[in-house]
Amino acid sequence: MSTLRVLEEVAARQPIGVSELARVTAMPKSSVQRCLVTLQQAGWLRIVDPDRTRWGVTMKALTIGLRGTGEQDLRDLARPVVKRLAAETDETVHFSLRDGDDIVVIAREDSTHAVRVFVEVGSRVPLRASSTGLAILAGLAPEEVDEVLRNPVDSFPEPVPAARELRAEIARTAERGYALNGSAWFRPHVTSLGAAVRNAAGRPFAGLTLAIPEMRFAPADEARLARLTMAAAEELSELISSA
């Protein structure tokens, strides 16, 4: 039970260090450390701030939401929300989960237009190279963002923005509540809006992307599309939190 308690507290308070965990769980530091190592070896926890040895949950824990929600269940929860957003906008919608420094597309609803954006389900994209990724990064603690931006991007065919450019875009995303990629990086000729989906602890772990061919995107329509995307992400967050 002590190990489960540590897992729950890390999920609720991450990033968190051993001393604070010991305080909130009323456990000796040595016991907390053993629990952390056990959970790390099992794939549930990882060190998210190496400089201060602060801990966070992995995708394994986030995907089930600490409440038994598996990937297929997440697809089932997301499907009506994704379909409705696609119907409201007649544009392609992706639902993606964070996995470390990447996102993985697990559901898609296509636009009915002949010219539309296509990304295969199962595609893996760096957080820093997608609007959903930026929306997730905008909701993370600064030290977690620092860790993501320190890590190299390997095996990705497209150039990614420099750290300075990314930090500025993350700040803009946090201020407006959604990410906007105006055909600037990763997908030329595509405009995408991204909004983060949060788990029961309020932590961004997934996101919705509305992907539009640049030729069809009207800047005057940005506010409406953003409002619909954010509302869908909020609805999905509530569904996942109560699942």
Residue frames as qw, qx, qy, qz and C-alpha x, y, z in Angstrom:
[[0.000, 0.885, 0.466, 0.000, 0.00, 0.00, 0.00],
 [0.334, -0.731, 0.095, 0.587, 2.91, 2.37, 0.67],
 [0.359, -0.072, 0.594, 0.716, 4.10, 2.02, -2.91],
 [0.117, 0.642, 0.667, 0.361, 0.63, 2.80, -4.26],
 [0.212, -0.889, -0.275, 0.299, 0.42, 5.83, -1.97],
 [0.364, -0.500, 0.325, 0.716, 3.71, 7.12, -3.35],
 [0.272, 0.253, 0.697, 0.614, 2.47, 6.61, -6.91],
 [0.017, -0.809, -0.578, -0.104, -0.74, 8.53, -6.18],
 [0.284, -0.838, -0.077, 0.459, 1.11, 11.43, -4.55],
 [0.370, -0.254, 0.487, 0.750, 3.61, 11.71, -7.42],
 [0.189, 0.484, 0.706, 0.482, 0.74, 11.76, -9.92],
 [0.130, -0.880, -0.456, 0.015, -1.03, 14.50, -7.99],
 [0.318, -0.894, 0.041, 0.313, 2.00, 16.67, -7.16],
 [0.761, 0.049, 0.311, 0.568, 4.59, 16.07, -9.88],
 [0.695, 0.306, -0.558, 0.334, 7.32, 17.03, -10.27],
 [0.625, -0.721, 0.109, -0.280, 8.13, 16.20, -6.67],
 [0.327, 0.553, -0.710, 0.289, 11.22, 15.26, -4.69],
 [0.585, -0.137, -0.775, 0.194, 11.87, 12.69, -1.99],
 [0.124, -0.041, -0.542, 0.830, 11.72, 15.16, 0.91],
 [0.453, -0.016, 0.001, -0.892, 8.31, 16.50, -0.03],
 [0.700, -0.073, -0.623, -0.340, 7.00, 12.99, -0.68],
 [0.443, -0.082, -0.771, 0.450, 8.20, 11.90, 2.73],
 [0.113, 0.031, 0.375, -0.919, 6.41, 14.85, 4.30],
 [0.581, 0.006, -0.160, -0.798, 3.05, 14.36, 2.56],
 [0.770, -0.043, -0.598, -0.219, 3.03, 10.58, 3.04],
 [0.574, -0.655, 0.362, -0.331, 4.47, 10.65, 6.59],
 [0.988, 0.048, -0.031, 0.141, 6.95, 7.98, 5.53],
 [0.550, -0.608, 0.328, 0.470, 10.72, 7.83, 6.15],
 [0.324, 0.754, -0.373, -0.433, 12.81, 9.11, 3.26],
 [0.138, -0.348, 0.908, 0.188, 14.49, 5.73, 2.92],
 [0.458, 0.332, 0.809, -0.157, 11.10, 4.03, 2.48],
 [0.452, 0.776, 0.121, -0.423, 9.98, 6.63, -0.05],
 [0.122, 0.667, -0.629, -0.381, 13.19, 6.15, -2.01],
 [0.296, -0.073, 0.949, 0.084, 12.69, 2.37, -2.14],
 [0.491, 0.576, 0.594, -0.272, 9.14, 2.85, -3.41],
 [0.326, 0.812, -0.175, -0.452, 10.32, 5.29, -6.06],
 [0.030, -0.482, 0.820, 0.307, 12.98, 2.90, -7.32],
 [0.398, 0.187, 0.896, -0.068, 10.48, 0.03, -7.41],
 [0.463, 0.724, 0.386, -0.334, 8.00, 2.13, -9.40],
 [0.192, 0.761, -0.437, -0.439, 10.74, 3.33, -11.72],
 [0.174, -0.275, 0.921, 0.216, 11.88, -0.23, -12.43],
 [0.400, 0.400, 0.815, -0.124, 8.28, -1.22, -13.13],
 [0.227, 0.300, 0.537, 0.756, 7.92, 1.64, -15.61],
 [0.131, -0.804, -0.580, 0.003, 5.45, 3.76, -13.64],
 [0.214, -0.943, -0.018, 0.255, 7.72, 6.65, -12.62],
 [0.716, 0.375, 0.012, 0.589, 10.68, 8.50, -14.06],
 [0.380, -0.542, -0.114, 0.741, 13.00, 11.31, -12.98],
 [0.368, 0.810, 0.388, 0.239, 11.78, 14.43, -14.77],
 [0.024, 0.958, -0.199, 0.203, 14.27, 16.88, -13.26],
 [0.873, 0.065, -0.324, 0.357, 17.71, 15.24, -12.99],
 [0.245, 0.544, -0.334, 0.730, 19.33, 18.33, -11.46],
 [0.367, -0.391, 0.422, -0.731, 17.05, 18.24, -8.40],
 [0.131, -0.023, -0.990, 0.034, 16.00, 14.58, -8.61],
 [0.497, 0.177, 0.337, -0.780, 12.30, 15.29, -8.91],
 [0.233, 0.086, 0.958, 0.142, 9.91, 12.58, -10.02],
 [0.541, 0.248, -0.053, -0.802, 6.94, 12.31, -12.35],
 [0.774, 0.154, 0.585, -0.185, 4.72, 9.60, -13.79],
 [0.194, -0.183, 0.755, 0.599, 5.41, 7.89, -17.10],
 [0.475, 0.075, -0.424, -0.767, 3.05, 7.44, -20.02],
 [0.372, -0.140, -0.918, -0.011, 2.20, 4.03, -18.58],
 [0.095, -0.395, -0.684, 0.606, 0.60, 5.69, -15.56],
 [0.214, 0.308, -0.013, -0.927, -0.86, 8.62, -17.46],
 [0.346, -0.002, -0.720, -0.601, -2.57, 6.40, -20.02],
 [0.389, -0.391, -0.834, -0.001, -4.53, 4.53, -17.39],
 [0.221, -0.652, -0.059, -0.723, -5.07, 7.75, -15.46],
 [0.007, 0.201, -0.793, 0.575, -4.48, 5.83, -12.23],
 [0.576, 0.104, 0.411, -0.699, -8.11, 4.80, -12.61],
 [0.590, 0.115, 0.798, 0.021, -8.05, 1.86, -14.97],
 [0.565, 0.748, 0.099, -0.334, -8.53, 3.73, -18.22],
 [0.662, -0.139, 0.553, 0.486, -6.50, 1.95, -20.92],
 [0.067, -0.273, 0.445, 0.850, -5.63, 3.15, -24.41],
 [0.068, -0.337, -0.820, -0.459, -8.66, 1.49, -26.00],
 [0.159, -0.712, -0.621, 0.286, -10.90, 3.01, -23.34],
 [0.133, -0.557, 0.035, 0.819, -9.38, 6.41, -24.10],
 [0.003, -0.019, -0.669, -0.743, -10.19, 5.93, -27.77],
 [0.141, -0.540, -0.816, -0.149, -13.75, 4.99, -26.87],
 [0.182, -0.717, -0.395, 0.545, -14.11, 8.06, -24.64],
 [0.137, -0.461, 0.250, 0.841, -12.55, 10.34, -27.23],
 [0.254, 0.236, 0.783, 0.517, -14.38, 9.05, -30.31],
 [0.085, 0.795, 0.596, 0.068, -17.67, 11.00, -29.97],
 [0.194, -0.846, -0.017, 0.497, -15.82, 14.20, -29.04],
 [0.317, -0.312, 0.581, 0.681, -13.40, 13.82, -31.95],
 [0.235, 0.423, 0.777, 0.402, -16.22, 13.05, -34.38],
 [0.008, 0.878, 0.456, -0.148, -18.28, 16.03, -33.24],
 [0.227, -0.730, 0.196, 0.614, -15.35, 18.46, -33.55],
 [0.289, -0.067, 0.711, 0.638, -14.66, 17.15, -37.05],
 [0.148, 0.626, 0.733, 0.222, -18.35, 17.57, -37.97],
 [0.102, -0.884, -0.276, 0.364, -18.51, 21.10, -36.53],
 [0.149, -0.736, 0.341, 0.566, -15.47, 22.22, -38.51],
 [0.868, 0.486, 0.093, -0.051, -15.41, 19.75, -41.43],
 [0.286, 0.755, -0.578, 0.124, -11.68, 19.43, -40.86],
 [0.791, 0.046, -0.592, 0.147, -9.49, 16.53, -39.74],
 [0.493, -0.727, 0.287, -0.383, -9.12, 15.98, -36.00],
 [0.656, 0.217, -0.680, 0.246, -6.39, 13.95, -34.28],
 [0.673, -0.689, 0.117, -0.241, -6.34, 12.70, -30.69],
 [0.640, 0.445, -0.531, 0.334, -2.82, 12.05, -29.44],
 [0.769, -0.628, -0.094, 0.073, -1.20, 10.82, -26.23],
 [0.026, 0.851, -0.510, 0.122, 2.08, 12.00, -24.80],
 [0.979, -0.110, -0.048, 0.166, 4.79, 9.35, -24.66],
 [0.676, -0.275, 0.053, 0.681, 7.96, 10.81, -23.19],
 [0.114, -0.476, 0.169, 0.855, 9.20, 13.56, -25.50],
 [0.071, -0.072, -0.725, -0.681, 6.76, 12.55, -28.26],
 [0.625, 0.169, 0.339, -0.682, 3.09, 12.33, -28.96],
 [0.125, 0.021, 0.947, 0.296, 1.45, 9.29, -30.56],
 [0.507, 0.039, -0.200, -0.838, -1.71, 9.66, -32.64],
 [0.190, 0.042, 0.963, -0.188, -4.27, 7.11, -31.40],
 [0.344, 0.611, 0.700, -0.134, -7.46, 8.32, -33.09],
 [0.062, -0.194, 0.343, 0.917, -8.40, 10.35, -36.16],
 [0.425, 0.642, 0.608, -0.194, -11.56, 11.63, -37.80],
 [0.388, 0.055, 0.456, 0.799, -11.13, 12.84, -41.38],
 [0.266, 0.453, 0.023, -0.851, -12.56, 15.88, -43.08],
 [0.673, 0.465, 0.571, -0.072, -15.05, 15.25, -45.87],
 [0.295, 0.848, -0.234, -0.373, -13.13, 17.60, -48.18],
 [0.908, 0.388, -0.075, 0.138, -11.24, 16.03, -51.07],
 [0.447, 0.536, -0.412, 0.587, -8.15, 17.99, -49.99],
 [0.670, -0.705, -0.015, -0.232, -7.49, 17.26, -46.35],
 [0.039, -0.680, 0.691, -0.239, -4.67, 16.67, -43.89],
 [0.949, -0.074, -0.272, -0.139, -3.72, 13.04, -43.37],
 [0.042, -0.587, 0.747, -0.310, -1.62, 11.61, -40.53],
 [0.672, -0.050, -0.727, -0.135, -1.67, 7.88, -39.90],
 [0.740, -0.597, 0.092, -0.297, -2.92, 6.56, -36.57],
 [0.929, -0.205, 0.034, 0.307, 0.16, 5.35, -34.73],
 [0.487, 0.667, -0.116, 0.551, 2.35, 8.18, -36.04],
 [0.628, -0.577, -0.214, 0.476, 4.92, 9.41, -33.55],
 [0.301, 0.774, 0.048, 0.555, 5.89, 13.09, -33.56],
 [0.425, -0.023, -0.455, 0.782, 8.16, 15.05, -31.18],
 [0.147, -0.753, -0.522, 0.373, 6.31, 17.27, -28.72],
 [0.174, -0.605, 0.090, 0.771, 8.24, 20.23, -30.05],
 [0.025, -0.120, 0.654, 0.746, 7.11, 19.60, -33.63],
 [0.154, -0.474, -0.804, -0.325, 3.32, 19.59, -33.25],
 [0.269, -0.509, -0.020, -0.817, 0.58, 21.93, -32.11],
 [0.812, -0.471, -0.290, -0.187, -0.70, 19.33, -29.65],
 [0.760, -0.053, -0.337, 0.554, 2.83, 18.97, -28.31],
 [0.160, 0.355, -0.153, 0.908, 3.10, 22.71, -27.77],
 [0.553, -0.541, -0.160, -0.613, -0.25, 22.75, -25.99],
 [0.872, -0.343, -0.326, 0.127, 0.99, 20.00, -23.67],
 [0.592, 0.116, -0.264, 0.753, 4.32, 21.74, -23.07],
 [0.093, -0.533, 0.000, -0.841, 2.48, 24.96, -22.22],
 [0.706, -0.552, -0.124, -0.426, 0.81, 23.18, -19.31],
 [0.865, -0.109, -0.361, 0.332, 3.95, 21.60, -17.84],
 [0.496, -0.813, 0.028, 0.304, 6.20, 22.92, -15.10],
 [0.270, 0.896, -0.332, -0.115, 9.19, 24.94, -16.39],
 [0.340, -0.547, 0.761, 0.082, 11.68, 22.29, -15.32],
 [0.717, 0.218, 0.662, 0.007, 9.84, 19.64, -17.34],
 [0.550, 0.830, 0.065, -0.070, 9.87, 21.88, -20.39],
 [0.052, -0.823, 0.555, 0.109, 13.60, 22.40, -19.86],
 [0.585, -0.231, 0.774, 0.072, 14.14, 18.65, -19.81],
 [0.716, 0.526, 0.458, -0.008, 12.23, 18.11, -23.05],
 [0.397, 0.912, -0.103, -0.030, 14.11, 20.89, -24.81],
 [0.285, -0.708, 0.636, 0.113, 17.48, 19.58, -23.59],
 [0.719, -0.015, 0.691, 0.077, 16.92, 16.16, -25.09],
 [0.022, 0.326, -0.622, -0.712, 17.98, 15.65, -28.71],
 [0.763, 0.367, 0.200, -0.493, 15.40, 14.83, -31.36],
 [0.231, -0.326, 0.856, 0.328, 16.48, 11.63, -33.08],
 [0.207, 0.198, 0.919, 0.271, 15.09, 9.80, -36.09],
 [0.298, 0.747, 0.466, -0.369, 12.76, 12.60, -37.14],
 [0.606, 0.331, 0.434, 0.578, 13.03, 13.57, -40.81],
 [0.124, 0.857, 0.255, 0.431, 11.93, 17.20, -40.51],
 [0.303, 0.280, -0.376, 0.830, 13.75, 20.14, -38.88],
 [0.386, -0.713, -0.574, 0.113, 12.34, 21.26, -35.54],
 [0.006, -0.926, 0.000, -0.378, 12.31, 24.80, -34.15],
 [0.412, 0.335, -0.548, 0.647, 15.22, 26.02, -32.03],
 [0.383, -0.419, -0.704, 0.427, 14.76, 26.13, -28.25],
 [0.039, -0.239, -0.176, 0.954, 14.45, 29.93, -28.16],
 [0.361, -0.072, -0.463, -0.806, 11.71, 29.90, -30.80],
 [0.492, -0.318, -0.804, -0.100, 9.94, 27.08, -28.99],
 [0.265, -0.346, -0.595, 0.676, 10.00, 28.86, -25.63],
 [0.163, 0.147, -0.040, -0.975, 8.44, 31.94, -27.19],
 [0.486, -0.127, -0.614, -0.609, 5.75, 29.83, -28.85],
 [0.436, -0.313, -0.811, 0.231, 5.08, 27.90, -25.63],
 [0.079, -0.285, -0.400, 0.868, 4.58, 31.22, -23.82],
 [0.345, 0.062, -0.279, -0.894, 2.15, 32.43, -26.49],
 [0.503, -0.194, -0.794, -0.282, 0.30, 29.12, -26.31],
 [0.311, -0.324, -0.731, 0.514, -0.04, 29.34, -22.53],
 [0.074, 0.217, 0.170, -0.958, -1.37, 32.89, -22.81],
 [0.477, 0.081, -0.329, -0.811, -4.07, 32.18, -25.41],
 [0.701, -0.076, 0.554, -0.444, -4.94, 28.64, -24.23],
 [0.893, 0.331, 0.305, -0.003, -4.25, 26.84, -27.50],
 [0.445, -0.383, 0.520, 0.620, -1.37, 26.26, -29.89],
 [0.603, 0.745, 0.136, -0.252, -1.37, 27.56, -33.45],
 [0.527, -0.254, 0.576, 0.570, 0.96, 26.33, -36.16],
 [0.479, 0.759, 0.102, -0.429, 0.48, 28.55, -39.16],
 [0.859, 0.488, 0.009, 0.152, 2.37, 26.37, -41.65],
 [0.050, -0.917, 0.384, -0.090, 5.56, 27.37, -39.89],
 [0.063, -0.517, 0.851, -0.068, 7.16, 24.05, -38.95],
 [0.459, -0.036, 0.878, -0.133, 6.83, 20.26, -39.33],
 [0.449, 0.483, 0.744, 0.107, 3.89, 20.35, -41.78],
 [0.029, -0.222, 0.269, 0.937, 4.33, 22.94, -44.52],
 [0.329, -0.134, -0.528, -0.772, 1.05, 24.09, -46.08],
 [0.495, -0.481, -0.722, -0.048, -0.91, 22.93, -43.02],
 [0.190, -0.487, 0.293, -0.800, -2.40, 25.12, -40.32],
 [0.597, -0.301, -0.743, 0.042, -3.19, 23.34, -37.07],
 [0.363, -0.612, 0.238, -0.661, -4.68, 24.27, -33.73],
 [0.595, -0.036, -0.777, 0.203, -3.91, 22.19, -30.65],
 [0.485, -0.603, 0.176, -0.609, -5.49, 22.03, -27.20],
 [0.143, 0.287, -0.894, 0.314, -4.30, 19.96, -24.25],
 [0.764, -0.368, -0.397, -0.351, -6.35, 17.24, -22.60],
 [0.090, -0.536, 0.642, -0.542, -5.79, 16.83, -18.85],
 [0.511, -0.167, -0.841, 0.059, -6.14, 13.92, -16.47],
 [0.506, -0.717, -0.471, -0.085, -7.88, 13.92, -13.10],
 [0.586, -0.479, -0.162, 0.634, -4.85, 15.57, -11.49],
 [0.165, 0.942, 0.084, -0.281, -5.10, 18.47, -13.95],
 [0.385, -0.519, 0.567, 0.512, -1.95, 17.43, -15.77],
 [0.629, 0.589, -0.222, -0.456, -1.80, 17.64, -19.60],
 [0.551, -0.266, 0.780, 0.133, -1.14, 14.17, -20.98],
 [0.452, 0.372, 0.737, 0.337, -2.85, 14.24, -24.37],
 [0.090, 0.477, -0.021, -0.874, -4.32, 16.65, -26.87],
 [0.572, 0.618, 0.539, -0.020, -6.64, 17.35, -29.76],
 [0.214, -0.323, 0.399, 0.831, -5.39, 18.76, -33.05],
 [0.549, 0.712, 0.366, -0.241, -7.56, 20.43, -35.66],
 [0.442, -0.278, 0.543, 0.658, -5.59, 20.16, -38.93],
 [0.465, 0.784, 0.296, -0.286, -6.50, 22.34, -41.92],
 [0.661, 0.322, 0.299, 0.609, -4.89, 22.73, -45.35],
 [0.262, -0.372, -0.068, 0.888, -3.33, 26.18, -45.42],
 [0.014, -0.163, -0.512, -0.843, -5.24, 27.16, -48.57],
 [0.367, -0.565, -0.651, -0.349, -8.56, 26.68, -46.71],
 [0.441, -0.489, -0.503, 0.559, -7.66, 28.34, -43.43],
 [0.040, 0.786, 0.209, 0.581, -9.16, 31.80, -42.93],
 [0.318, 0.114, -0.523, 0.783, -7.44, 33.83, -40.18],
 [0.385, -0.297, 0.046, -0.873, -10.75, 35.50, -39.43],
 [0.834, -0.237, -0.354, -0.349, -12.09, 32.06, -38.43],
 [0.434, 0.291, -0.727, 0.445, -9.28, 31.34, -35.96],
 [0.285, -0.253, 0.516, -0.767, -11.22, 32.43, -32.86],
 [0.831, -0.025, -0.008, -0.555, -14.20, 30.20, -33.68],
 [0.829, 0.219, -0.515, 0.021, -12.03, 27.18, -34.48],
 [0.243, 0.339, -0.689, 0.593, -9.96, 27.71, -31.35],
 [0.513, -0.225, 0.362, -0.745, -13.07, 27.98, -29.20],
 [0.913, 0.050, -0.176, -0.365, -14.45, 24.72, -30.59],
 [0.694, 0.305, -0.604, 0.248, -11.11, 22.91, -30.19],
 [0.023, 0.331, -0.638, 0.695, -10.61, 24.09, -26.61],
 [0.687, -0.162, 0.203, -0.678, -14.20, 23.21, -25.69],
 [0.910, 0.125, -0.358, -0.166, -13.73, 19.70, -27.09],
 [0.499, 0.326, -0.662, 0.455, -10.48, 19.26, -25.16],
 [0.269, -0.299, 0.505, -0.764, -12.14, 20.45, -21.96],
 [0.845, -0.063, -0.019, -0.530, -15.06, 18.08, -22.46],
 [0.839, 0.208, -0.498, 0.067, -12.69, 15.17, -23.06],
 [0.189, 0.382, -0.653, 0.626, -10.66, 16.09, -19.97],
 [0.547, -0.230, 0.366, -0.717, -13.84, 15.92, -17.87],
 [0.920, 0.070, -0.212, -0.323, -14.85, 12.58, -19.38],
 [0.676, 0.296, -0.605, 0.298, -11.44, 11.07, -18.69],
 [0.029, -0.380, 0.588, -0.714, -11.31, 12.46, -15.16],
 [0.653, -0.133, 0.342, -0.663, -14.67, 10.93, -14.30],
 [0.738, 0.214, -0.573, -0.284, -14.11, 7.59, -16.09]]
